[in-house]
């Protein structure tokens, strides 16, 4: 594999950065993960950290040197992360379970497979065009899907921040897994928190990422989002990959390019450290129906409001 990768996170106008981001790779597989802890007083950074470490641990255990079934791996890894967040809460006697959104992607054999819970996003781009984007698990997206709200009102709708799906809630998450996407040399993937995508139009994200290397584009995009958000802006985090494929890139290869061809089969490289033990995920997870979505929104919002009132 050959790719360029760059990640950056900024606290914005908040007191705590609850975003977590990282990647891990073997000779034949690359894992990308981003989590956005929920709620200013719910220790969302704990949930985000546990989620990243759990997914990375499973990747390191199963990527030998590639993942046999990426879709199944991602679903089970996110469910395991949800379980580990609850285990962490019990072990540390926390008054409530911290919550986080998450988006994760595995790239191998020139194919990208991704999964998410919540409103942290993944964009797949080619030549400055967005080929695919994750669908936020939010109340406003559900209204748009039903034709009750115009897509143009997504950014200003009063329910845009009401999520019905995350890790750490009382109800098990619904992990949405995308089918594999065939990556061509030059394709780019962008994982980002809502502090980024809510501040910049999608076409601007694509344009800025296409115009520069990922090492220059990510800081540029973060600066633009922070400027648009002002002093009270959210945490802003992005992880971007430019895919170069498997063939030798020759003299035109960018200096930042990672080539894994010489890595031993059993070696893992990662930016996600101190991985905890992984517990088995709960079984028989059912998808949300309409009543469960409404209940989940109320439960998540109620927990945030309750914690904010007590700890203010």
C-alpha positions as CSV (number, residue, x, y, z in Angstrom):
1,X,0.0,0.0,0.0
2,X,1.0,3.6,-0.6
3,X,-0.8,6.6,0.9
4,X,-0.3,10.0,2.4
5,X,-2.0,10.7,5.7
6,X,-2.4,13.7,8.0
7,X,-4.4,14.3,11.2
8,X,-5.0,17.4,13.3
9,X,-7.3,18.5,16.1
10,X,-8.0,21.9,17.7
11,X,-9.8,22.7,20.9
12,X,-11.7,25.6,19.3
13,X,-13.6,27.7,21.8
14,X,-14.3,24.9,24.3
15,X,-12.6,24.2,27.7
16,X,-11.9,20.6,26.8
17,X,-11.1,18.9,23.5
18,X,-13.4,15.8,23.4
19,X,-12.4,14.8,19.9
20,X,-10.0,11.8,19.4
21,X,-8.4,10.7,16.2
22,X,-5.8,8.2,15.0
23,X,-4.8,5.6,12.5
24,X,-3.1,2.2,12.4
25,X,-1.7,0.2,9.6
26,X,0.0,-3.1,8.7
27,X,1.6,-4.1,5.4
28,X,-1.7,-4.6,3.8
29,X,-4.4,-2.8,5.8
30,X,-5.0,0.8,7.0
31,X,-7.4,1.7,9.8
32,X,-8.7,5.3,10.3
33,X,-10.8,6.3,13.3
34,X,-12.3,9.5,14.6
35,X,-14.6,10.0,17.6
36,X,-16.3,13.1,19.0
37,X,-17.2,12.9,22.7
38,X,-20.7,14.2,23.4
39,X,-21.7,16.7,26.0
40,X,-19.6,19.4,27.6
41,X,-19.9,17.9,31.1
42,X,-20.3,14.2,30.3
43,X,-16.6,13.4,30.0
44,X,-17.1,12.7,26.4
45,X,-13.4,12.6,25.9
46,X,-13.3,9.4,28.0
47,X,-15.8,7.7,25.7
48,X,-13.9,8.9,22.6
49,X,-10.6,7.6,24.0
50,X,-12.0,4.2,25.0
51,X,-13.6,3.8,21.6
52,X,-10.4,4.5,19.6
53,X,-8.4,2.2,21.8
54,X,-10.9,-0.6,21.5
55,X,-11.1,-0.4,17.8
56,X,-7.3,-0.2,17.4
57,X,-6.8,-3.2,19.7
58,X,-9.2,-5.3,17.6
59,X,-7.4,-4.1,14.4
60,X,-4.0,-5.1,15.8
61,X,-5.4,-8.5,16.8
62,X,-7.1,-9.3,13.5
63,X,-5.1,-7.5,10.8
64,X,-2.6,-10.3,10.0
65,X,-1.7,-8.5,7.8
66,X,-5.2,-7.7,6.5
67,X,-8.8,-8.0,7.9
68,X,-10.7,-11.0,6.6
69,X,-14.2,-9.4,6.6
70,X,-13.9,-5.6,6.9
71,X,-17.7,-5.0,7.2
72,X,-18.1,-7.5,10.0
73,X,-14.9,-6.3,11.7
74,X,-16.2,-2.7,11.8
75,X,-19.6,-3.6,13.1
76,X,-18.2,-5.8,15.8
77,X,-15.5,-3.3,16.7
78,X,-17.9,-0.4,17.2
79,X,-20.2,-2.6,19.3
80,X,-17.2,-3.7,21.4
81,X,-16.3,-0.1,21.9
82,X,-19.8,0.6,23.1
83,X,-19.5,-2.3,25.6
84,X,-16.1,-1.1,26.8
85,X,-17.4,2.4,27.5
86,X,-20.0,0.9,29.8
87,X,-17.4,-1.3,31.4
88,X,-15.2,1.8,32.0
89,X,-18.1,3.6,33.6
90,X,-18.7,0.7,36.0
91,X,-15.1,0.3,36.8
92,X,-14.6,4.0,37.6
93,X,-18.0,4.4,39.3
94,X,-19.0,7.3,37.1
95,X,-22.5,8.7,37.7
96,X,-23.4,8.4,34.1
97,X,-22.0,6.7,31.0
98,X,-20.1,9.0,28.7
99,X,-21.0,9.0,25.1
100,X,-19.3,9.5,21.7
101,X,-20.0,9.5,18.0
102,X,-17.6,7.6,15.9
103,X,-16.6,7.0,12.3
104,X,-14.0,4.3,11.2
105,X,-12.7,3.1,7.9
106,X,-10.6,0.1,6.8
107,X,-8.7,0.3,3.5
108,X,-7.1,-2.8,2.0
109,X,-6.8,-4.3,-1.5
110,X,-7.6,-0.8,-2.9
111,X,-11.0,-1.0,-1.3
112,X,-12.4,1.3,1.5
113,X,-15.1,0.1,3.9
114,X,-16.4,2.4,6.6
115,X,-18.9,2.5,9.5
116,X,-20.3,5.2,11.8
117,X,-22.6,6.0,14.7
118,X,-23.8,9.6,15.1
119,X,-22.7,12.7,13.1
120,X,-19.0,12.3,12.7
121,X,-18.5,12.1,9.0
122,X,-16.5,10.4,6.2
123,X,-16.2,11.9,2.8
124,X,-14.9,9.9,-0.2
125,X,-13.6,12.3,-2.9
126,X,-12.2,12.1,-6.4
127,X,-10.8,14.9,-8.5
128,X,-12.5,17.5,-6.2
129,X,-15.9,15.8,-6.3
130,X,-17.6,14.0,-3.4
131,X,-18.5,10.5,-4.4
132,X,-20.0,9.5,-1.0
133,X,-20.6,10.8,2.4
134,X,-21.9,9.2,5.6
135,X,-25.5,10.1,6.6
136,X,-25.8,11.7,10.1
137,X,-27.8,9.8,12.6
138,X,-29.7,13.0,13.6
139,X,-33.3,14.0,13.8
140,X,-33.0,16.5,11.0
141,X,-31.5,13.9,8.6
142,X,-34.5,11.7,9.4
143,X,-36.8,14.5,8.6
144,X,-35.0,15.2,5.3
145,X,-35.2,11.5,4.4
146,X,-39.0,11.7,4.9
147,X,-39.3,14.8,2.7
148,X,-40.5,16.9,5.7
149,X,-37.5,19.2,5.6
150,X,-35.5,20.5,2.6
151,X,-31.8,19.5,2.5
152,X,-30.9,23.2,2.2
153,X,-32.2,23.7,5.8
154,X,-29.8,21.1,7.3
155,X,-27.4,23.6,8.7
156,X,-30.0,25.9,10.4
157,X,-32.7,23.5,11.5
158,X,-33.3,23.7,15.3
159,X,-33.0,19.8,15.5
160,X,-29.7,19.6,13.7
161,X,-27.8,18.6,16.9
162,X,-30.3,16.0,18.1
163,X,-28.7,12.6,17.7
164,X,-30.4,9.3,18.1
165,X,-27.4,7.0,17.7
166,X,-24.0,7.0,19.5
167,X,-21.7,4.8,21.6
168,X,-22.3,4.7,25.3
169,X,-26.1,5.3,25.4
170,X,-28.4,3.1,27.4
171,X,-29.7,1.5,24.1
172,X,-27.1,-0.4,22.0
173,X,-26.0,1.5,18.9
174,X,-27.1,0.9,15.3
175,X,-23.8,0.6,13.4
176,X,-24.2,1.7,9.8
177,X,-21.7,0.0,7.6
178,X,-21.0,1.0,4.0
179,X,-20.3,-1.4,1.2
180,X,-16.7,-1.4,-0.1
181,X,-15.6,1.5,-2.3
182,X,-13.0,1.0,-5.0
183,X,-10.2,3.4,-4.5
184,X,-8.2,4.8,-7.4
185,X,-4.8,6.5,-7.1
186,X,-5.5,10.2,-6.2
187,X,-8.7,9.4,-4.3
188,X,-9.1,11.1,-0.9
189,X,-10.9,10.2,2.3
190,X,-11.7,12.8,4.9
191,X,-12.9,11.9,8.4
192,X,-14.1,14.9,10.5
193,X,-16.1,15.9,13.5
194,X,-19.2,18.1,13.3
195,X,-17.1,21.1,14.5
196,X,-15.6,21.0,11.0
197,X,-18.3,20.0,8.5
198,X,-20.9,22.2,10.2
199,X,-18.7,25.3,9.5
200,X,-17.8,24.7,5.9
201,X,-19.9,23.7,2.8
202,X,-19.2,20.3,1.4
203,X,-18.0,21.6,-1.9
204,X,-15.4,23.9,-0.1
205,X,-14.1,20.9,1.8
206,X,-13.7,19.0,-1.5
207,X,-12.1,22.0,-3.2
208,X,-9.5,22.7,-0.5
209,X,-8.6,19.1,-0.2
210,X,-8.2,18.6,-3.9
211,X,-6.0,21.8,-4.3
212,X,-3.3,20.7,-1.9
213,X,-1.5,17.7,-0.3
214,X,-3.3,16.4,2.8
215,X,-0.5,17.7,5.0
216,X,-1.3,21.3,3.8
217,X,-5.0,20.9,3.2
218,X,-6.0,19.7,6.7
219,X,-4.4,22.6,8.6
220,X,-5.9,25.0,6.0
221,X,-9.4,23.5,6.4
222,X,-9.2,23.6,10.2
223,X,-8.1,27.3,10.1
224,X,-11.1,28.1,7.9
225,X,-13.5,26.3,10.2
226,X,-12.1,27.9,13.3
227,X,-12.4,31.3,11.7
228,X,-16.0,30.7,10.6
229,X,-17.0,29.4,14.1
230,X,-15.5,32.3,16.1
231,X,-14.5,32.3,19.7
232,X,-17.3,30.0,20.8
233,X,-16.7,27.3,18.2
234,X,-16.7,23.6,18.8
235,X,-13.6,21.2,18.8
236,X,-12.4,20.8,15.2
237,X,-10.8,17.6,14.1
238,X,-9.9,16.0,10.7
239,X,-8.0,13.0,9.4
240,X,-7.3,12.8,5.7
241,X,-5.8,10.2,3.4
242,X,-4.7,10.5,-0.2
243,X,-4.6,7.0,-1.7
244,X,-1.7,6.2,-4.0
245,X,-2.5,2.5,-4.6
246,X,-0.2,-0.4,-4.7
247,X,2.0,0.2,-7.7
248,X,5.4,2.0,-7.3
249,X,4.8,5.8,-7.6
250,X,8.3,6.6,-9.1
251,X,10.0,9.9,-8.8
252,X,6.7,11.8,-8.7
253,X,5.8,10.3,-5.3
254,X,5.2,13.0,-2.6
255,X,7.7,13.2,0.2
256,X,5.0,12.5,2.8
257,X,3.9,9.2,1.1
258,X,3.9,6.1,3.3
259,X,4.8,2.8,1.6
260,X,4.2,-0.4,3.5
261,X,5.7,-2.9,1.0
262,X,8.8,-3.4,3.2
263,X,6.9,-3.9,6.5
264,X,7.2,-7.4,8.0
265,X,3.8,-9.2,8.1
266,X,3.4,-9.1,11.8
267,X,4.3,-5.4,12.3
268,X,1.6,-2.7,13.2
269,X,2.2,1.0,13.2
270,X,-0.2,3.2,15.0
271,X,-0.9,6.7,16.4
272,X,-3.4,5.2,18.9
273,X,-1.6,4.2,22.1
274,X,-2.3,2.4,25.4
275,X,-5.0,0.1,24.1
276,X,-7.1,-1.6,26.8
277,X,-8.4,-5.1,26.9
278,X,-11.4,-5.7,24.7
279,X,-14.6,-7.2,26.0
280,X,-17.0,-9.2,23.8
281,X,-19.9,-7.1,22.4
282,X,-23.5,-7.8,23.2
283,X,-25.3,-10.1,20.8
284,X,-28.6,-9.8,18.9
285,X,-28.5,-6.1,18.2
286,X,-31.6,-4.9,16.4
287,X,-31.9,-1.9,14.2
288,X,-33.8,1.1,15.6
289,X,-37.5,1.6,14.7
290,X,-39.2,4.9,14.8
291,X,-40.2,4.7,18.5
292,X,-36.7,3.7,19.5
293,X,-35.2,6.6,17.6
294,X,-37.5,9.0,19.5
295,X,-36.6,7.3,22.7
296,X,-32.9,7.4,22.0
297,X,-33.0,11.2,21.1
298,X,-34.8,11.9,24.4
299,X,-32.4,9.7,26.4
300,X,-29.3,11.3,25.0
301,X,-30.5,14.9,25.2
302,X,-31.9,14.2,28.7
303,X,-28.6,12.9,30.0
304,X,-26.7,15.9,28.6
305,X,-29.1,18.4,30.1
306,X,-29.2,16.5,33.5
307,X,-25.4,16.5,33.7
308,X,-25.1,20.1,32.6
309,X,-27.5,21.2,35.3
310,X,-25.8,19.2,38.0
311,X,-22.2,20.2,37.1
312,X,-22.7,23.7,35.9
